[in-house]
């Protein structure tokens, strides 16, 4: 450096300070609160990082990727190098990466697992399977309580009441959630379900973390049944979403995907098939009539016209019988389908509530006939359109007699 007797230009001094910051301090990792966050038209982001007693300007160029959307007031951890903005003579941090404070490790784990599974081919488009057009049995993995299961059941009941639902409950948040979700997916492999819905409602990255784990990813990947992932809200993405055969924005959307063709559409399709069958029969009959007329009018068979007339009449009678048989068969098929629909509707888990029955629930568990009640127990009485809380005053031990 020049001696103090030799004058330096401002540019030279600024460059010297910049080199000193770069060489002596190097890469820094700083935590603080974002203030005055703005994004320029160029895509570059500018903000101030502050704490209780100090602040420093920061810049993050548009080429640097972000895993979340920063905003003023958010606590973050940034990593970068100190530079000097020569135009204003101010030092600032040139940010290479940014994570939300407290979530940095989770984001790193998410990115690492995503990269690993992508390398294994878990996300490959060619392994994705389509959803069956007319599923009759649908497996659901989610919490047995809360709005999610109610949204799924109400959507399926409205659109496809003929479908049978296999609910395999699992904890969707907490220490053992990933193991329970994976176990539920594996358990449903032993059923005849046509499609699976796996999901939960929205939340923070910690709330959704069970769906960002290897056990859940492997269970979905190894599922022989197509899987619809419905985790969180439309803006939430998890590892489960990438591995699943299809991702739904919400649990309700997942139920709609699983019931692409509702009851009315099925009836319309039956009518279409019926019309096509009728048209095909009519066309075949017309062809036979044309061929028969040609034979009747041929010179070689003029003397056999009476016999041909008999055969024509027999053909007409056969046509009438065929039409009657077709109508009768279609009527029987419709009657059978209506019976199956009624039977499946009666097997719905909540069907007894429609007939005035009620369920007893203690906490998150439904009480069965084998569960005993004691005085002062607190229970919930679940009816079709209401839930009542009650306390047991007295228990009368009486064995239910089917002859009563």
Secondary structure, 3 states (H helix, E strand, C coil): CCCCCCCCCHHHHHHHHHHHHHHHCCEEEEEEEEEEEEECCCCCEEEEEECCCCEEEEEECCCCCCCCCCCCCCEEEEEEEEEEECCCCEEEEEEEEEEECCCHHHHHHHHHHHHHHHHHCCCCHHHCCCCCCCCCEEEEECCCCCHHHHHHHHHHHHHCCCCEEEECCCCCCCCCHHHHHHHHHHHHCCCCCCEEEEEECCCCCCCCHHHHCHHHHHHHHCCCCEEEEEECCCCCCCHHHHHCCEECCCHHHHHHHHCCCCHHHHHHHHHHHHHHHHHHHHHHHHHHHHHHHHHHHCHHHHHHHHHHHHHHHHHHHHHHHHHHHHHHHHHHHHHHHHHHHHHHHHCCCCHHHHCCCCEEEECCEECCCCCCCCCCCEEEEECCCCEEEEECCCCCCCCCCCCC
